Amino acid sequence: MPRLVSAAKKIRVPAELASFDLAPRHLSLLAYLLFDGPMTVNALAGRLEVAPATVGLMVGDLSRQGILERREDPDDRRRTIVSVADAHLPAVNGRLGQGAGAWRAALEPLAPDQRKMFIDTLLAYERAVTEARGG
């Protein structure tokens, strides 16, 4: 696992994103938007397993930097839809897409039941680490 993390950290940040203040929490949020498409703050909060207020702060920060766009949900004006700004989509994909491509290449040869076992194993690892930290 340390080798995997080390390899992921070595993916170069595209020049277009180098000047932005992007923490790991921002990268997780951007990854969900990149791979799952635009969504509401509440949906992002559910995926990230944090409070909507926390996601609201992150979205506000990234919106001020121009990385994210917010728009009113046409079906419910009380909700806001968040997406990666078109101008930064290639750079965000360049940063996060490489890792996703590597996962796709690694998992593609596996049968569906093998992929499921692999993902279940990673989730079990994550739970064990979280429990060991007292969380």
N, C-alpha and C positions, 0 to 999 in steps of 0.2 A: 504494500500500500504506500509506503513512503516514496518508493520509486515512481509510482503513478502520479502522486501529488507533485513530486519534483519535476517530472516531465511536463505536467500541465502548466506549472509556473514558468517554464522556459518558453512558452508560446509568446512570441513578441507582441507587444501592444502596438497596433497600427499607429502611425504618426498622427492621424486625425484624432485619436483618442488620448494620446500621450499627455496633453495639457489638461485633461479633465481629472478631477479628483474622484477616482472610482475605487471604492472599497469592495471587498468580496461580497458584501451584502448587495451592492449595486449590480455586480456581475450576475448574481443569482436572479435578481429581478429582471435584468435584461435578457437573460437566457430564457426565462419563461415567455417573455414577450416575443422574442425572436422565434422560438420553436412552436409556441402555441397561438401566437397572434395577439392582436389587441384584446384587452379584457378590462374589467372594472377593478377598482382598488380593492374591493372586498374579495374578488376572485384571486387577485394576486396575494392578498393577505392569507387566504386559505392555502394556497400553494406553498407560500414561504413559511407557513405556520407561525405567523406573528400577528399582532394586532393591526387592524385597519389603520389606526392612527400612525403606527410606525411606518407602514407602507405609504401613507399620505405624505409623511415627512420626506421619505426617500424620493417619491415621485415629484414632490415640490422641488427638491434639490436638483434632480436630473432635468426637470423641466426648465428651471432657471438657467441651467447650463446649455439648454437647447438640444439635449440628447433625446428627451421624450416629448411627445405631444399629448395634450389632454383635449378631449372634446366631449360635449354633452351627448349622452345616450339619447338617440331619437325616440326610443320607446319609453324612456323614463327620465325626464329632465333632471331628476334628483341625483342620478348616477353619472359618473364620469368614466369615459372609456380612455384607456391609456395605451399608447403605442410608441414604438421607436420612431423618431423623426426620420423621414425619408432621406434627408441629407446625411444622416449618420448610420443608416442601415447597412451600407457596404462595410464600414469600419467595424461595426458591432458584429456583423457576420464574420468578418475576418478574424476578430478576436475570439469569438465563441464558436464559430462554425468549424474551426480546425479540430477542436476537441470533440465536437459532435460527429464530425466525419471519421475521426479515429475510432470512436465508439461504434459507429455504424459498420466500419470495416472489420472491427474485431467481433462483433456480434452477428453479422450477416451469415457467416458459414454455419452457425449453430442452428439446430432444429428449434422450433418454438418452445418445446419443453425444456431444452437446454438453456435457452435465453431466460426463461422464467426462473429456472433454478439459479442461474447466475445473479439475476436481479434480486431474488429472494435472499441470496447469500449476502449481497451488498447491504440490503436493508437490515438483515440480522446483525451485521458488523456495525452499522450505524447505531442501532439500538443498544448494542453492547457498549460501544464507546460512550454514548449518551448516559447510560446507567453508571458506567465507571466514573464519570465526571460528577455524578450525583444529580443528574438532570432527569 
